[in-house]
């Protein structure tokens, strides 16, 4: 009879610990989704506004300020390619360099959006790696199949 009560008590303690861990994980995840993902959304919106200002020929007198605003929003350890594209454009504001900046940030924003979707999903772990893999698959599919217009079936 004592074995029964020991087993029941142990099961109750284990379920209490498991429910506590699940509750903690769930609350942490909710905070992450509400705060971090929202900040990233604002960051993407800021970048979408600043990059066109940077490459706009009519904004040439404010180009250095716009460059600095973008660089302050980038991670210097991870976003060196972006910084190089921007500095190359600021040093020689040609149409080709402007297109290179825009194309770079298109890819970058696509990656960040895909990563945010992965992090907001059921399993947020390894979101950056899974996002990179998904984008690579999309690029491979786009290059290996002919482009169709909407009218083609």
Residue pairs with C-beta under 8 A, 6 or more apart in sequence:
29 124
32 119
32 124
33 119
33 120
36 119
37 116
37 119
37 120
40 112
40 116
41 116
43 73
43 112
44 109
44 112
44 113
46 73
47 70
47 73
47 105
47 108
47 109
48 109
50 66
50 69
50 70
50 73
51 70
51 101
51 102
51 105
52 102
53 59
53 62
53 66
54 63
54 66
54 67
54 70
54 86
54 89
54 90
54 101
55 89
55 93
55 98
55 101
55 102
57 93
59 66
60 93
63 90
63 93
64 90
67 86
67 87
67 90
70 82
70 86
71 83
71 86
74 82
74 83
76 83
79 108
81 104
82 104
82 105
82 108
85 97
85 100
85 101
85 104
86 101
88 97
88 100
89 97
89 98
89 100
89 101
107 135
110 135
111 131
111 132
111 135
114 131
114 134
114 135
115 127
115 128
115 131
117 131
118 124
118 127
118 128
118 130
118 131
118 134
119 127
121 127
